[in-house]
Amino acid sequence: MAENNLKAKVILITGGAKNLGGLLSKNFAAKGAKIAIHYNSQDTKLEAEQTLAHITELGAEAFLFQADLTNTQNIREFFKQTKNRFGGIDIAINTVGMVLKKPFLETTEQDYDKMFDINSKVAYFFIQEAGKHLNDNGKICSIVTSLLAAYTGLYSTYAGAKAPVEHFTRMASKEFGFRGISVTGVAPGPMDTAFFYGQETPDAVMYHKSASALGGLTQIEDIASVVEFLVTDGWWITGQTIFANGGYTTR
């Protein structure tokens, strides 16, 4: 991947303060991009500020935007502020998600609504705003989950709410393609972050570590490199969801 693919590009990242999103923010900034970093709540403020400070030390430009994106007005405002600050947007990446591991018979309507708001509704209106505001030849990438290809229980609302994003990706790629905009999804395996461990028991963690053909959990570095490829040299891939999980699930 050539660095000049990203020089002075404007990249908007939801959940861009920590974990995968934080790594993407830093990596893109190191290659000369300008970064718009969304984070959800005050709980993440310190990590967001640390990511911003790291980018500033690199000599790159970035700003922070805090909001709950399940209110779609906040998605619109994030795109608006990014365009106003940087003059345009070249790449939009959505890493927002929430996992829930819970038996089907114990899942409440409130669980369902929350999971679909965060994992599906946000993704839909994120792609919509990206389609409205990205420069021609822009790139859109969404993070989904390798559970989309799994035969398992207990994750009905998580996998179920992420599944529509595959369809959003296909439809948007077809509709936005005339402007040279590629639209993709990346489906990681269980990632070695707090996002994963908060839902799993020690025996389940051991299972997930042993389930991939290549062994171990997915590292955020593994996924960052795939996302970076798709929004640069790999732009010819569009309408696809790429499973990057070390052989955890496949189709």
MIDOSE-1310 file (N, C-alpha, C; in nm, 2 decimals, decimal comma, always signed):
residues 251
maen	+0,08/-0,12/+0,00/+0,00/+0,00/+0,00/+0,09/+0,12/+0,00; +0,07/+0,21/-0,10/+0,15/+0,33/-0,11/+0,10/+0,44/-0,01; +0,19/+0,50/+0,05/+0,15/+0,60/+0,15/+0,08/+0,72/+0,08; +0,11/+0,75/-0,05/+0,05/+0,86/-0,11/-0,10/+0,84/-0,14
nlka	-0,15/+0,71/-0,12/-0,29/+0,68/-0,13/-0,36/+0,76/-0,02; -0,30/+0,79/+0,09/-0,37/+0,85/+0,20/-0,32/+0,99/+0,23; -0,22/+1,04/+0,17/-0,17/+1,17/+0,20/-0,28/+1,28/+0,18; -0,31/+1,35/+0,29/-0,40/+1,46/+0,29/-0,55/+1,41/+0,27
kvil	-0,57/+1,28/+0,27/-0,71/+1,23/+0,26/-0,78/+1,26/+0,39; -0,91/+1,27/+0,38/-0,99/+1,29/+0,50/-1,07/+1,16/+0,54; -1,04/+1,11/+0,66/-1,10/+0,98/+0,70/-1,19/+1,00/+0,82; -1,31/+0,96/+0,81/-1,40/+0,97/+0,92/-1,42/+0,83/+0,98
itgg	-1,40/+0,82/+1,11/-1,41/+0,69/+1,18/-1,50/+0,69/+1,30; -1,61/+0,61/+1,30/-1,69/+0,60/+1,42/-1,62/+0,50/+1,51; -1,63/+0,53/+1,64/-1,56/+0,44/+1,74/-1,41/+0,45/+1,72; -1,36/+0,57/+1,68/-1,22/+0,58/+1,64/-1,13/+0,61/+1,75
aknl	-1,17/+0,60/+1,87/-1,09/+0,64/+1,99/-1,00/+0,53/+2,04; -1,05/+0,40/+2,03/-0,99/+0,29/+2,10/-1,00/+0,16/+2,02; -0,93/+0,06/+2,07/-0,94/-0,07/+2,01/-0,91/-0,06/+1,86; -0,99/-0,13/+1,77/-0,97/-0,13/+1,63/-0,98/+0,01/+1,57
ggll	-1,08/+0,09/+1,61/-1,10/+0,22/+1,56/-0,98/+0,31/+1,60; -0,93/+0,30/+1,72/-0,82/+0,38/+1,76/-0,69/+0,35/+1,68; -0,67/+0,22/+1,66/-0,55/+0,18/+1,58/-0,56/+0,23/+1,44; -0,68/+0,22/+1,38/-0,70/+0,28/+1,24/-0,67/+0,43/+1,24
sknf	-0,73/+0,50/+1,34/-0,70/+0,64/+1,35/-0,56/+0,68/+1,35; -0,48/+0,61/+1,43/-0,34/+0,63/+1,44/-0,26/+0,59/+1,31; -0,30/+0,48/+1,26/-0,23/+0,43/+1,14/-0,25/+0,52/+1,02; -0,37/+0,56/+1,00/-0,40/+0,65/+0,89/-0,34/+0,79/+0,91
aakg	-0,34/+0,84/+1,03/-0,27/+0,97/+1,06/-0,12/+0,96/+1,03; -0,06/+0,85/+1,06/+0,08/+0,83/+1,04/+0,12/+0,83/+0,89; +0,02/+0,80/+0,81/+0,03/+0,81/+0,66/-0,01/+0,94/+0,60; -0,04/+1,03/+0,69/-0,07/+1,17/+0,63/-0,21/+1,21/+0,62
akia	-0,30/+1,12/+0,66/-0,44/+1,15/+0,65/-0,49/+1,25/+0,76; -0,60/+1,31/+0,74/-0,67/+1,39/+0,84/-0,79/+1,31/+0,89; -0,80/+1,31/+1,03/-0,89/+1,21/+1,09/-1,00/+1,28/+1,17; -1,12/+1,23/+1,14/-1,24/+1,27/+1,23/-1,27/+1,15/+1,32
ihyn	-1,26/+1,17/+1,45/-1,27/+1,06/+1,54/-1,40/+1,07/+1,62; -1,49/+0,98/+1,61/-1,61/+0,97/+1,69/-1,58/+0,88/+1,81; -1,64/+0,92/+1,92/-1,65/+0,83/+2,04/-1,79/+0,85/+2,10; -1,83/+0,75/+2,17/-1,97/+0,74/+2,22/-2,00/+0,82/+2,34
sqdt	-1,92/+0,81/+2,45/-1,96/+0,86/+2,58/-1,84/+0,91/+2,66; -1,87/+0,97/+2,77/-1,77/+1,02/+2,86/-1,68/+0,91/+2,91; -1,73/+0,78/+2,91/-1,64/+0,67/+2,95/-1,52/+0,65/+2,86; -1,53/+0,70/+2,74/-1,42/+0,68/+2,64/-1,35/+0,81/+2,62
klea	-1,38/+0,92/+2,69/-1,32/+1,05/+2,66/-1,17/+1,05/+2,68; -1,12/+0,99/+2,78/-0,98/+0,98/+2,81/-0,90/+0,92/+2,69; -0,95/+0,80/+2,65/-0,89/+0,73/+2,54/-0,90/+0,81/+2,41; -1,01/+0,88/+2,39/-1,02/+0,96/+2,27/-0,92/+1,07/+2,27
eqtl	-0,90/+1,13/+2,39/-0,80/+1,24/+2,40/-0,66/+1,19/+2,38; -0,63/+1,07/+2,43/-0,50/+1,01/+2,41/-0,47/+0,98/+2,27; -0,57/+0,93/+2,20/-0,56/+0,90/+2,05/-0,54/+1,03/+1,98; -0,61/+1,14/+2,01/-0,59/+1,27/+1,95/-0,45/+1,32/+1,98
ahit	-0,40/+1,31/+2,10/-0,27/+1,36/+2,13/-0,16/+1,28/+2,05; -0,18/+1,15/+2,04/-0,08/+1,07/+1,96/-0,08/+1,12/+1,82; -0,20/+1,15/+1,76/-0,20/+1,20/+1,62/-0,14/+1,34/+1,61; -0,17/+1,42/+1,70/-0,11/+1,56/+1,70/+0,04/+1,55/+1,71
elga	+0,10/+1,46/+1,79/+0,24/+1,44/+1,80/+0,30/+1,39/+1,67; +0,22/+1,32/+1,59/+0,27/+1,28/+1,45/+0,27/+1,40/+1,35; +0,21/+1,51/+1,39/+0,20/+1,62/+1,30/+0,08/+1,62/+1,21; -0,01/+1,53/+1,24/-0,13/+1,52/+1,16/-0,25/+1,60/+1,22
eafl	-0,35/+1,61/+1,14/-0,47/+1,69/+1,19/-0,58/+1,59/+1,23; -0,65/+1,62/+1,33/-0,77/+1,54/+1,37/-0,86/+1,62/+1,47; -0,98/+1,57/+1,49/-1,07/+1,63/+1,59/-1,16/+1,52/+1,64; -1,21/+1,55/+1,76/-1,30/+1,46/+1,83/-1,45/+1,50/+1,82
fqad	-1,53/+1,40/+1,81/-1,68/+1,42/+1,81/-1,74/+1,32/+1,90; -1,80/+1,36/+2,01/-1,87/+1,27/+2,10/-2,02/+1,27/+2,08; -2,08/+1,15/+2,06/-2,22/+1,15/+2,04/-2,27/+1,00/+2,04; -2,40/+0,99/+2,08/-2,47/+0,86/+2,06/-2,53/+0,86/+1,92
ltnt	-2,47/+0,77/+1,84/-2,51/+0,77/+1,70/-2,65/+0,70/+1,67; -2,71/+0,64/+1,78/-2,84/+0,58/+1,76/-2,94/+0,69/+1,74; -2,91/+0,81/+1,77/-2,98/+0,93/+1,73/-2,92/+0,97/+1,59; -2,99/+0,95/+1,49/-2,94/+0,97/+1,35/-2,90/+1,11/+1,32
qnir	-2,96/+1,21/+1,40/-2,92/+1,35/+1,38/-2,77/+1,36/+1,41; -2,72/+1,28/+1,51/-2,58/+1,29/+1,54/-2,49/+1,24/+1,43; -2,53/+1,14/+1,36/-2,46/+1,09/+1,24/-2,45/+1,20/+1,14; -2,56/+1,27/+1,11/-2,56/+1,38/+1,01/-2,47/+1,49/+1,06
effk	-2,47/+1,52/+1,19/-2,39/+1,62/+1,24/-2,24/+1,59/+1,23; -2,20/+1,46/+1,25/-2,06/+1,42/+1,24/-2,01/+1,44/+1,10; -2,08/+1,40/+1,00/-2,04/+1,42/+0,86/-2,04/+1,57/+0,83; -2,13/+1,65/+0,88/-2,14/+1,79/+0,85/-2,01/+1,86/+0,91
qtkn	-1,98/+1,83/+1,04/-1,87/+1,90/+1,10/-1,74/+1,86/+1,04; -1,73/+1,73/+0,99/-1,60/+1,69/+0,92/-1,59/+1,76/+0,79; -1,69/+1,78/+0,72/-1,68/+1,85/+0,59/-1,65/+2,00/+0,61; -1,71/+2,06/+0,71/-1,69/+2,20/+0,74/-1,54/+2,22/+0,78
rfgg	-1,49/+2,12/+0,86/-1,35/+2,14/+0,91/-1,25/+2,11/+0,80; -1,27/+2,01/+0,73/-1,16/+1,96/+0,63/-1,20/+1,98/+0,49; -1,32/+2,03/+0,46/-1,35/+2,06/+0,32/-1,41/+1,94/+0,24; -1,40/+1,82/+0,29/-1,46/+1,71/+0,22/-1,43/+1,58/+0,30
idia	-1,48/+1,47/+0,25/-1,45/+1,34/+0,31/-1,42/+1,24/+0,20; -1,31/+1,16/+0,22/-1,27/+1,06/+0,12/-1,30/+0,92/+0,16; -1,29/+0,89/+0,29/-1,31/+0,75/+0,34/-1,40/+0,76/+0,47; -1,49/+0,67/+0,48/-1,58/+0,66/+0,60/-1,58/+0,52/+0,65
intv	-1,54/+0,50/+0,78/-1,53/+0,37/+0,84/-1,61/+0,36/+0,96; -1,70/+0,26/+0,97/-1,79/+0,24/+1,09/-1,74/+0,12/+1,17; -1,69/+0,14/+1,29/-1,65/+0,03/+1,37/-1,75/+0,01/+1,49; -1,86/+0,09/+1,49/-1,95/+0,08/+1,61/-2,02/-0,05/+1,62
gmvl	-2,03/-0,11/+1,74/-2,10/-0,23/+1,76/-2,12/-0,26/+1,90; -2,21/-0,35/+1,93/-2,23/-0,40/+2,07/-2,26/-0,55/+2,06; -2,20/-0,63/+2,15/-2,23/-0,77/+2,15/-2,31/-0,80/+2,27; -2,40/-0,90/+2,25/-2,48/-0,95/+2,36/-2,49/-1,10/+2,35
kkpf	-2,44/-1,17/+2,45/-2,45/-1,32/+2,45/-2,56/-1,36/+2,55; -2,67/-1,41/+2,50/-2,79/-1,43/+2,59/-2,88/-1,53/+2,52; -2,93/-1,63/+2,60/-3,03/-1,72/+2,54/-3,15/-1,66/+2,47; -3,19/-1,72/+2,36/-3,30/-1,66/+2,29/-3,42/-1,64/+2,38
lett	-3,45/-1,74/+2,46/-3,57/-1,73/+2,54/-3,57/-1,63/+2,66; -3,45/-1,58/+2,68/-3,43/-1,48/+2,79/-3,41/-1,34/+2,73; -3,41/-1,32/+2,60/-3,39/-1,19/+2,54/-3,51/-1,11/+2,55; -3,50/-0,98/+2,60/-3,61/-0,89/+2,61/-3,63/-0,81/+2,49
eqdy	-3,74/-0,74/+2,48/-3,77/-0,65/+2,37/-3,67/-0,53/+2,38; -3,64/-0,49/+2,51/-3,54/-0,38/+2,52/-3,40/-0,43/+2,47; -3,36/-0,55/+2,50/-3,24/-0,60/+2,44/-3,24/-0,59/+2,29; -3,35/-0,64/+2,23/-3,36/-0,64/+2,09/-3,35/-0,50/+2,03
dkmf	-3,42/-0,41/+2,09/-3,42/-0,27/+2,03/-3,28/-0,21/+2,04; -3,22/-0,23/+2,16/-3,09/-0,17/+2,17/-2,98/-0,23/+2,08; -2,99/-0,36/+2,06/-2,89/-0,42/+1,97/-2,91/-0,38/+1,83; -3,03/-0,38/+1,79/-3,06/-0,34/+1,65/-3,04/-0,19/+1,62
dins	-3,06/-0,11/+1,72/-3,03/+0,04/+1,71/-2,88/+0,05/+1,69; -2,80/-0,01/+1,77/-2,65/+0,01/+1,76/-2,59/-0,06/+1,64; -2,63/-0,18/+1,62/-2,56/-0,26/+1,52/-2,61/-0,25/+1,38; -2,74/-0,22/+1,37/-2,81/-0,21/+1,23/-2,85/-0,07/+1,19
kvay	-2,92/-0,01/+1,28/-2,97/+0,13/+1,25/-2,85/+0,23/+1,23; -2,75/+0,22/+1,32/-2,64/+0,31/+1,30/-2,57/+0,28/+1,17; -2,55/+0,15/+1,14/-2,48/+0,12/+1,01/-2,55/+0,17/+0,89; -2,69/+0,15/+0,89/-2,77/+0,20/+0,77/-2,75/+0,34/+0,75
ffiq	-2,77/+0,42/+0,85/-2,77/+0,57/+0,83/-2,63/+0,62/+0,82; -2,53/+0,55/+0,87/-2,39/+0,58/+0,85/-2,36/+0,57/+0,70; -2,40/+0,46/+0,64/-2,37/+0,44/+0,50/-2,45/+0,54/+0,41; -2,57/+0,57/+0,46/-2,65/+0,67/+0,38/-2,58/+0,81/+0,38
eagk	-2,54/+0,85/+0,50/-2,47/+0,98/+0,50/-2,34/+0,98/+0,43; -2,27/+0,87/+0,43/-2,14/+0,86/+0,36/-2,17/+0,87/+0,21; -2,28/+0,80/+0,16/-2,32/+0,81/+0,02/-2,36/+0,96/-0,02; -2,41/+1,03/+0,07/-2,44/+1,17/+0,04/-2,32/+1,26/+0,04
hlnd	-2,23/+1,24/+0,12/-2,12/+1,34/+0,15/-1,98/+1,30/+0,10; -1,95/+1,17/+0,07/-1,82/+1,14/+0,03/-1,79/+1,20/-0,10; -1,66/+1,24/-0,12/-1,61/+1,28/-0,25/-1,62/+1,17/-0,35; -1,63/+1,20/-0,48/-1,62/+1,09/-0,58/-1,50/+1,01/-0,56
ngki	-1,51/+0,88/-0,59/-1,41/+0,78/-0,57/-1,38/+0,75/-0,42; -1,47/+0,78/-0,33/-1,46/+0,76/-0,19/-1,47/+0,61/-0,16; -1,45/+0,58/-0,03/-1,45/+0,44/+0,02/-1,53/+0,44/+0,15; -1,62/+0,33/+0,16/-1,70/+0,31/+0,28/-1,67/+0,17/+0,33
csiv	-1,64/+0,15/+0,46/-1,62/+0,02/+0,51/-1,69/+0,01/+0,65; -1,76/-0,11/+0,67/-1,83/-0,13/+0,79/-1,77/-0,26/+0,86; -1,76/-0,26/+0,99/-1,72/-0,38/+1,06/-1,84/-0,46/+1,10; -1,85/-0,59/+1,07/-1,96/-0,67/+1,11/-1,90/-0,78/+1,20
tsll	-1,93/-0,91/+1,17/-1,89/-1,02/+1,26/-1,88/-1,15/+1,18; -1,78/-1,23/+1,22/-1,77/-1,36/+1,16/-1,88/-1,46/+1,21; -1,96/-1,42/+1,31/-2,08/-1,50/+1,35/-2,18/-1,51/+1,24; -2,17/-1,42/+1,14/-2,27/-1,43/+1,03/-2,26/-1,56/+0,95
aayt	-2,14/-1,63/+0,97/-2,12/-1,76/+0,90/-2,12/-1,87/+1,01; -2,16/-1,85/+1,13/-2,15/-1,95/+1,23/-2,28/-2,02/+1,25; -2,28/-2,14/+1,30/-2,39/-2,22/+1,34/-2,39/-2,23/+1,49; -2,45/-2,14/+1,56/-2,44/-2,14/+1,70/-2,56/-2,07/+1,77
glys	-2,57/-2,09/+1,89/-2,68/-2,02/+1,97/-2,62/-1,90/+2,04; -2,71/-1,83/+2,12/-2,67/-1,74/+2,22/-2,64/-1,60/+2,17; -2,62/-1,58/+2,04/-2,58/-1,45/+1,99/-2,69/-1,40/+1,89; -2,81/-1,44/+1,91/-2,92/-1,41/+1,82/-2,93/-1,26/+1,78
tyag	-2,93/-1,17/+1,88/-2,95/-1,03/+1,85/-2,82/-0,97/+1,80; -2,71/-1,02/+1,84/-2,58/-0,96/+1,78/-2,56/-1,00/+1,64; -2,56/-1,13/+1,61/-2,54/-1,17/+1,47/-2,66/-1,13/+1,39; -2,78/-1,13/+1,45/-2,90/-1,09/+1,37/-2,90/-0,94/+1,33
akap	-2,85/-0,86/+1,42/-2,85/-0,72/+1,40/-2,73/-0,68/+1,30; -2,63/-0,76/+1,30/-2,52/-0,73/+1,21/-2,54/-0,79/+1,07; -2,63/-0,89/+1,06/-2,65/-0,95/+0,93/-2,71/-0,85/+0,82; -2,80/-0,76/+0,85/-2,84/-0,67/+0,75/-2,74/-0,58/+0,69
vehf	-2,63/-0,56/+0,76/-2,52/-0,47/+0,71/-2,46/-0,53/+0,58; -2,46/-0,66/+0,57/-2,41/-0,72/+0,45/-2,50/-0,68/+0,33; -2,63/-0,67/+0,35/-2,72/-0,63/+0,25/-2,71/-0,48/+0,22; -2,70/-0,40/+0,33/-2,68/-0,26/+0,31/-2,56/-0,24/+0,22
trma	-2,45/-0,31/+0,25/-2,32/-0,30/+0,18/-2,34/-0,33/+0,03; -2,41/-0,44/+0,00/-2,44/-0,47/-0,14/-2,52/-0,37/-0,21; -2,63/-0,33/-0,15/-2,72/-0,23/-0,21/-2,65/-0,10/-0,24; -2,58/-0,05/-0,13/-2,51/+0,08/-0,15/-2,40/+0,08/-0,25
skef	-2,33/-0,03/-0,26/-2,22/-0,04/-0,36/-2,28/-0,03/-0,50; -2,40/-0,09/-0,52/-2,47/-0,08/-0,65/-2,51/+0,06/-0,68; -2,57/+0,12/-0,58/-2,62/+0,26/-0,60/-2,51/+0,37/-0,61; -2,40/+0,35/-0,54/-2,30/+0,45/-0,53/-2,19/+0,43/-0,63
gfrg	-2,19/+0,31/-0,70/-2,08/+0,28/-0,78/-2,05/+0,37/-0,90; -2,16/+0,44/-0,95/-2,14/+0,53/-1,07/-2,05/+0,65/-1,03; -2,03/+0,67/-0,90/-1,94/+0,78/-0,85/-1,81/+0,73/-0,82; -1,78/+0,60/-0,84/-1,65/+0,54/-0,81/-1,63/+0,51/-0,66
isvt	-1,74/+0,50/-0,59/-1,74/+0,48/-0,45/-1,75/+0,33/-0,42; -1,65/+0,27/-0,35/-1,66/+0,13/-0,32/-1,71/+0,12/-0,17; -1,79/+0,01/-0,15/-1,85/-0,02/-0,02/-1,83/-0,16/+0,02; -1,77/-0,18/+0,13/-1,73/-0,31/+0,18/-1,76/-0,33/+0,33
gvap	-1,76/-0,46/+0,37/-1,77/-0,49/+0,51/-1,65/-0,59/+0,54; -1,61/-0,58/+0,67/-1,51/-0,67/+0,72/-1,57/-0,75/+0,84; -1,56/-0,88/+0,84/-1,61/-0,96/+0,94/-1,50/-1,03/+1,02; -1,46/-0,97/+1,13/-1,35/-1,03/+1,21/-1,40/-1,15/+1,29
gpmd	-1,31/-1,23/+1,34/-1,34/-1,33/+1,44/-1,34/-1,26/+1,57; -1,36/-1,34/+1,68/-1,35/-1,28/+1,82/-1,22/-1,21/+1,84; -1,23/-1,08/+1,86/-1,11/-1,00/+1,88/-1,06/-0,99/+2,02; -0,93/-0,98/+2,03/-0,87/-0,98/+2,16/-0,87/-0,84/+2,23
taff	-1,00/-0,80/+2,26/-1,02/-0,67/+2,32/-1,12/-0,69/+2,43; -1,14/-0,58/+2,51/-1,24/-0,58/+2,62/-1,38/-0,60/+2,57; -1,40/-0,56/+2,44/-1,53/-0,58/+2,38/-1,57/-0,73/+2,38; -1,47/-0,81/+2,36/-1,50/-0,96/+2,36/-1,51/-1,02/+2,50
ygqe	-1,41/-0,99/+2,58/-1,41/-1,06/+2,71/-1,52/-1,03/+2,80; -1,59/-0,91/+2,79/-1,70/-0,88/+2,87/-1,82/-0,97/+2,86; -1,83/-1,05/+2,76/-1,94/-1,13/+2,73/-1,91/-1,28/+2,75; -1,78/-1,32/+2,77/-1,75/-1,46/+2,76/-1,69/-1,51/+2,90
tpda	-1,73/-1,64/+2,93/-1,67/-1,71/+3,04/-1,54/-1,76/+3,01; -1,45/-1,80/+3,11/-1,32/-1,85/+3,08/-1,32/-1,97/+2,98; -1,42/-2,06/+3,00/-1,42/-2,18/+2,92/-1,45/-2,14/+2,77; -1,54/-2,04/+2,76/-1,58/-2,00/+2,62/-1,46/-1,93/+2,56
vmyh	-1,38/-1,85/+2,63/-1,26/-1,79/+2,58/-1,17/-1,89/+2,53; -1,15/-2,00/+2,60/-1,06/-2,11/+2,56/-1,11/-2,17/+2,43; -1,24/-2,19/+2,42/-1,30/-2,25/+2,30/-1,27/-2,16/+2,18; -1,30/-2,03/+2,19/-1,28/-1,93/+2,08/-1,14/-1,93/+2,04
ksas	-1,05/-1,94/+2,13/-0,91/-1,93/+2,10/-0,87/-2,06/+2,02; -0,93/-2,17/+2,04/-0,90/-2,29/+1,97/-0,97/-2,31/+1,84; -1,08/-2,23/+1,82/-1,17/-2,26/+1,71/-1,11/-2,22/+1,57; -1,02/-2,12/+1,57/-0,97/-2,08/+1,44/-0,86/-2,17/+1,39
algg	-0,86/-2,19/+1,26/-0,76/-2,28/+1,20/-0,62/-2,24/+1,22; -0,59/-2,11/+1,23/-0,46/-2,06/+1,25/-0,43/-2,04/+1,40; -0,53/-2,06/+1,48/-0,50/-2,06/+1,63/-0,51/-1,92/+1,69; -0,58/-1,91/+1,80/-0,59/-1,78/+1,87/-0,70/-1,69/+1,83
ltqi	-0,71/-1,58/+1,91/-0,81/-1,48/+1,88/-0,76/-1,38/+1,77; -0,85/-1,32/+1,70/-0,82/-1,22/+1,61/-0,76/-1,10/+1,68; -0,65/-1,04/+1,62/-0,58/-0,92/+1,68/-0,63/-0,80/+1,60; -0,64/-0,69/+1,66/-0,69/-0,57/+1,59/-0,60/-0,53/+1,48
edia	-0,47/-0,57/+1,49/-0,37/-0,54/+1,38/-0,41/-0,62/+1,25; -0,46/-0,74/+1,27/-0,50/-0,82/+1,16/-0,61/-0,76/+1,08; -0,71/-0,70/+1,15/-0,82/-0,64/+1,08/-0,79/-0,50/+1,03; -0,71/-0,42/+1,10/-0,67/-0,29/+1,05/-0,60/-0,30/+0,91
svve	-0,52/-0,40/+0,89/-0,45/-0,41/+0,77/-0,55/-0,44/+0,65; -0,65/-0,52/+0,68/-0,75/-0,55/+0,58/-0,83/-0,43/+0,55; -0,88/-0,36/+0,65/-0,95/-0,23/+0,63/-0,87/-0,13/+0,55; -0,75/-0,12/+0,58/-0,66/-0,02/+0,51/-0,65/-0,06/+0,37
flvt	-0,63/-0,19/+0,34/-0,62/-0,23/+0,20/-0,75/-0,20/+0,12; -0,87/-0,23/+0,18/-0,99/-0,21/+0,11/-1,02/-0,07/+0,08; -0,97/+0,02/+0,16/-1,00/+0,17/+0,14/-0,89/+0,24/+0,06; -0,79/+0,16/+0,01/-0,68/+0,21/-0,07/-0,67/+0,13/-0,19
dgww	-0,56/+0,05/-0,20/-0,53/-0,03/-0,32/-0,64/-0,13/-0,35; -0,72/-0,18/-0,25/-0,82/-0,28/-0,27/-0,96/-0,22/-0,31; -0,96/-0,10/-0,35/-1,09/-0,03/-0,38/-1,17/-0,11/-0,48; -1,11/-0,19/-0,57/-1,19/-0,26/-0,67/-1,28/-0,37/-0,62
itgq	-1,25/-0,41/-0,49/-1,34/-0,50/-0,42/-1,46/-0,41/-0,37; -1,58/-0,44/-0,41/-1,69/-0,36/-0,36/-1,82/-0,45/-0,35; -1,91/-0,42/-0,26/-2,03/-0,50/-0,24/-2,00/-0,63/-0,16; -1,88/-0,65/-0,11/-1,84/-0,77/-0,05/-1,82/-0,76/+0,10
tifa	-1,85/-0,87/+0,17/-1,81/-0,88/+0,31/-1,69/-0,98/+0,32; -1,58/-0,93/+0,37/-1,46/-1,01/+0,37/-1,45/-1,07/+0,51; -1,44/-1,20/+0,52/-1,42/-1,27/+0,65/-1,27/-1,28/+0,68; -1,23/-1,21/+0,78/-1,09/-1,21/+0,82/-1,08/-1,26/+0,97
nggy	-1,06/-1,39/+0,98/-1,08/-1,45/+1,12/-0,98/-1,57/+1,14; -0,89/-1,59/+1,06/-0,79/-1,70/+1,08/-0,86/-1,84/+1,07; -0,97/-1,84/+0,99/-1,04/-1,97/+0,98/-1,13/-2,01/+1,09; -1,18/-1,90/+1,15/-1,28/-1,92/+1,26/-1,42/-1,97/+1,21
ttr	-1,46/-1,90/+1,10/-1,58/-1,94/+1,02/-1,55/-1,91/+0,88; -1,62/-1,97/+0,79/-1,60/-1,95/+0,65/-1,73/-1,98/+0,57; -1,74/-1,94/+0,45/-1,86/-1,98/+0,36/-1,81/-2,05/+0,24
